[in-house]
Amino acid sequence: MTEYIRARAPLRIGIAGGGTDVDPYASTNGGCVFNTTINKYAYCTLVPREDDIMKVKSRYFGRYKTRLNHVPLKFDGNMDLAKAVANHFELDQGFTIDIHSDVPSGSGLGGSSTMIVAIIAAVAEWKGVKMTNHEMADLAYRLEREDIGLKGGKQDQYAAVFGGFNLIDFGKDEVNVNPVEIDERIIDELQCRSVMCFTGMSRESAKIIDSQVKAFKNNQNTDALDQSKRLAKDICESIRKGKLDEAGTLLDESWQYKKQFSNNVTNRNINSLYNIAKSQGAIGGKVSGAGGGGFMYFICEYDKKAIVAQELKKHGAEITDFMFEPNGVKTWRFKNE
């Protein structure tokens, strides 16, 4: 009889304000992001072992095996998320984890951050470690950004832990998560107006973020970041009130500012898909994540979703069906009898 632990954490769409959660802007100017989780997930299955061997299996990144001997595991680009969690919890009992995601790497949906949240949740459940949502999200951020050194902001970890629609404020030493209560009929209507598509290109967010940070330090994109922060709050309020046409218009405005963060945010293919979507009835949209590829998200006129999706598909985009996910990371134990 095998007992195992599963964890499932939702990926997110950064609707507005993404990029303002990246330091040094977030620490000096304060950031604000409006995002929501969707029913695409990162999964972690953990099976305890009787020895001191740690095994990691990944559908996309292969396998890794090592002995846990009270020496911190070194980061070398091979299963570093799992290594960071093992180091933090000072694990000495062996275990096997199997990790996979519903979307490919480089999707722009916060995949690596969501995965480390799932791994932390599984290990915490295994070891009986109680953590608040803020503690888990902060730990995920510190392990990914500080210990491993992966570039990025703070919104992804908090979205994966808390779930649902959130307006998140970022300061120098604090993060405030404000769950946004939206009437169910408005969420249903937004669902009926939303199109998400994969551009067919994964992107390296680290290069885009480096470029964004450099531009901020040279005072080249500060106004664009400030305006994006403002629009995160405005779009949140428009959606909360059910003013979805207005939200779409503001989303289009937000995209114009996001393109000013870095020269690498958009490209000819993304611009072409955006213009095609707008010509068929999309009111506004954006690239999810840092930019450069991955998934795009659009809010459409009330009767134009199918037409927009059809035309994007004609031009090479892969339409992705999704639903908004109201819940954050969850874990459960199971015995395979």
Secondary structure, 3 states (H helix, E strand, C coil): CEEEEEEEEEEEEEEECCCCCCCCHHHHHCEEEEEEEEEEEEEEEEEECCCCEEEEEECCCEEEEEECCCCCCCCCCCCHHHHHHHHHCCCCCCEEEEEEECCCCCCCCCHHHHHHHHHHHHHHHHHCCCCCHHHHHHHHHHHHHHHHCCCCCCHHHHHHHHCCEEEEEECCCCEEEEECCCCHHHHHHHHHHEEEEECCCCCCHHHHHHHHHHHHHCCCCHHHHHHHHHHHHHHHHHHHCCCHHHHHHHHHHHHHHHCCCCCCCCCHHHHHHHHHHHHCCEEEEEECCCCCCCEEEEEECCCCHHHHHHHHHHCCCEECCCCECCCCCEEEEEEEC
